[in-house]
């Protein structure tokens, strides 16, 4: 977050975090209860029909008795950060001034832990508002390495999640994200570059490039978020923490014949250690 007491000016801090200075001073009025209800329903529909644009979303909402304008749906979808780009949520808006890196994983076999990590952002509804969730995942084992909640789409909560994952698990060979401004920001890229991590970014509109973490969001929302209605960010944070612990340590994964992501990750680490000792 921007710290008014820091040695750097507000302008400099906003530039590093890739946010407009006006957004620091802006005080949001929030959404009405009706709009929050619509946003939750739109998010649920989007999980089932990620190819829906505002027009199809309007027609589907009419089936539930919501006769609202397409312009309202467009505004709410932009607020939530989702858009029908062939199943790819657009929670991260691209900044045209930031460098875009090529996608490095096409036809590359992913066969070991810490070979590739990925990150993405998702919308999390609350009863009286909403949050944004970023998660960092090991691509091979599907283990969630770190995560953070934020009430804004800034860069800092993504940086905090990245730094925590690096501090605990070391460095991956490749880090893959979408082309969102949070992940292309100077501060985020600098951390990866200093750690000598190769940077990979999804092709524009290519939802399959980061499909594993997209599946994580679907599981999280159906198994946790939409089974309860959280009043506060604190409640949502606790529930998400519990679910990620369950997902990593107890939830059998069909890809690994019932093993959990934690078991696969730990086994992969042991293989790497054995190979290093043998060398």
FENRAVEN-V645291 format. One record per run of one state. SS is the DSSP state (2 for helix, 1 for strand, 0 for the rest). FROM is the first residue (numbers start at 1). LEN is the number of residues. Records with the same first field share a line. If there is no record, write none. Layout:
SS->FROM-LEN + FROM-LEN
This chain:
0->1-9 + 17-4 + 26-7 + 49-5 + 64-6 + 81-4 + 86-2 + 89-27 + 126-4 + 139-5 + 151-5 + 170-4 + 178-3 + 185-1 + 195-3 + 202-5 + 224-1 + 228-5 + 250-4 + 257-4 + 279-1
2->10-7 + 21-5 + 33-16 + 54-10 + 70-11 + 156-14 + 181-4 + 186-9 + 207-17 + 225-3 + 233-17 + 254-3 + 261-18
1->85-1 + 88-1 + 116-10 + 130-9 + 144-7 + 174-4 + 198-4
